[in-house]
């Protein structure tokens, strides 16, 4: 009696590989979500950004009562977003050398830390976020690190580790929230679109209006194409099912 080797049809094998890949991605995302992290809405050099810090859990099961976010030396001022569940305090320090702001005013101190204190401790297993608005340094390729001290009812966790040259950040047990500044965009420091971008947007709007007018004048061609596409799609699904069934029988 000959042994017959059972081979899964190609579509099934492909589906299995895809499922495995998704599983790897899900595991990676789960590991990252276990850390206190930062998500900037932009990383453009010199741009104004809103940084969202996420606190996903407590300290080994203990509720979180305070989150202290340290700011890089490159950051001078910051505007925290009000969070109803926390009181907020900005800690300042004197600058070694005064600097001038965009309006020519002399600045002698900077915000070095923002401290969030929970009105009611955040239970382990519950997530909350803190937002800081600030201007990024005008230095493409620079890495910004924001060490965080998470104080709980019992215990404390310092998220302050940074990767050495050539080290994989994923190997750090308590990495500091960080990101890298990218190239400046044409939007400018205050997010205003450039004249060229505005002209392109106006031109695109004009094309869209002309296209809409054409569609209103005669919609029969569009409907015919849509019906034809639907028929072709149904036929393709039927052929695919037949091919899968045949491959299964041959195996």
Secondary structure, 3 states (H helix, E strand, C coil): CCCCCCCCCHHHHHHHHHHHHHHHHHHHHHHHHCCCEEEECCCECCCEEEEEEEECCCECCECEEEEEEECCCCCCCCEECCCCCEEEEEEEEEEEEEEECCCCCEEEEEEEEEEEEEEEEECCCCCEEEEEEEECCCCCCCEEEECEEEEECCCEEEECECCCCCCCHHHCCCECEEEECECCCCCCCCCCCCHHHHHHHHHHHHHHHHHHHHHHHCCHHHHHHHHHHHHHHHHHHHHHHHHHHHHHHHC
